[in-house]
């Protein structure tokens, strides 16, 4: 129980930092990374729908079409879809890119 509480506390601090970055717009070169990391953290906190929304915004960023970035985004999307119980959509997300 203590480990779980500690992890959520750490995630909460990270989400606060990410929130601060998104409130005061980060340098455009960081925006994509911030959005994907926010998605991963929201998924870890049990909110796959929020994660998917962040990933949609990440895909609209400059540089999102790079193969490595697309793999990162699609991996995060597949994990969020799995958590949302959408197994077929998760498999399609991995195969689509």
C-alpha positions as CSV (number, residue, x, y, z in Angstrom):
1,X,0.0,0.0,0.0
2,X,2.8,2.4,0.8
3,X,4.5,1.7,-2.5
4,X,1.2,2.4,-4.4
5,X,0.7,5.7,-2.4
6,X,4.3,6.7,-3.1
7,X,3.9,6.0,-6.8
8,X,0.7,8.1,-7.0
9,X,2.4,10.9,-5.2
10,X,5.3,10.9,-7.6
11,X,2.9,10.7,-10.6
12,X,0.9,13.5,-9.1
13,X,4.0,15.7,-8.8
14,X,4.9,14.8,-12.4
15,X,1.4,15.7,-13.6
16,X,1.6,19.0,-11.7
17,X,4.8,19.7,-13.6
18,X,3.3,18.7,-16.9
19,X,0.3,20.8,-16.2
20,X,2.5,23.8,-15.4
21,X,4.2,23.3,-18.7
22,X,1.0,23.1,-20.6
23,X,-0.5,26.2,-18.9
24,X,2.5,28.3,-19.8
25,X,3.2,27.0,-23.3
26,X,6.5,25.1,-23.5
27,X,9.1,25.7,-26.1
28,X,7.5,24.2,-29.3
29,X,10.3,21.6,-29.4
30,X,9.0,20.2,-26.1
31,X,5.3,20.2,-26.7
32,X,5.1,16.8,-28.4
33,X,7.1,15.1,-25.6
34,X,5.0,16.8,-22.9
35,X,1.8,15.7,-24.5
36,X,2.9,12.0,-24.9
37,X,4.2,11.9,-21.3
38,X,1.0,13.4,-20.0
39,X,-0.9,10.7,-21.9
40,X,1.2,8.0,-20.4
41,X,0.7,9.4,-16.9
42,X,-3.0,9.8,-17.2
43,X,-3.2,6.2,-18.4
44,X,-1.2,5.1,-15.4
45,X,-3.6,7.0,-13.2
46,X,-6.5,5.1,-14.7
47,X,-7.9,7.6,-17.1
48,X,-7.4,6.1,-20.6
49,X,-9.9,8.6,-22.2
50,X,-7.7,11.5,-21.0
51,X,-4.6,9.7,-22.3
52,X,-6.2,9.3,-25.7
53,X,-7.1,13.0,-25.9
54,X,-3.5,14.0,-25.1
55,X,-2.3,11.6,-27.8
56,X,-4.6,13.2,-30.4
57,X,-3.0,16.5,-29.6
58,X,0.5,15.0,-29.8
59,X,-0.2,13.7,-33.3
60,X,-1.0,17.3,-34.4
61,X,2.5,18.5,-33.4
62,X,5.4,19.1,-35.7
63,X,7.7,16.1,-35.7
64,X,4.9,13.6,-34.9
65,X,5.2,11.9,-38.2
66,X,8.8,10.7,-37.5
67,X,8.9,6.9,-37.4
68,X,10.2,6.7,-33.9
69,X,7.8,9.2,-32.6
70,X,4.9,7.5,-34.3
71,X,5.9,4.2,-32.7
72,X,6.0,5.9,-29.3
73,X,2.5,7.5,-29.8
74,X,1.0,4.3,-31.1
75,X,2.4,2.2,-28.3
76,X,0.9,4.7,-25.8
77,X,-2.4,4.6,-27.7
78,X,-2.5,0.8,-27.7
79,X,-1.9,0.7,-23.9
80,X,-4.7,3.3,-23.3
81,X,-7.1,1.4,-25.5
82,X,-6.3,-1.9,-23.7
83,X,-7.0,-0.2,-20.4
84,X,-10.3,1.0,-21.9
85,X,-11.2,-2.6,-22.8
86,X,-10.8,-1.9,-26.6
87,X,-8.6,-4.9,-27.5
88,X,-9.3,-4.9,-31.2
89,X,-8.7,-1.1,-31.5
90,X,-5.4,-1.5,-29.6
91,X,-4.2,-4.2,-32.0
92,X,-5.2,-2.0,-34.9
93,X,-3.3,1.0,-33.4
94,X,-0.1,-1.1,-33.4
95,X,-0.6,-2.4,-36.9
96,X,-1.7,0.8,-38.4
97,X,1.6,2.7,-38.5
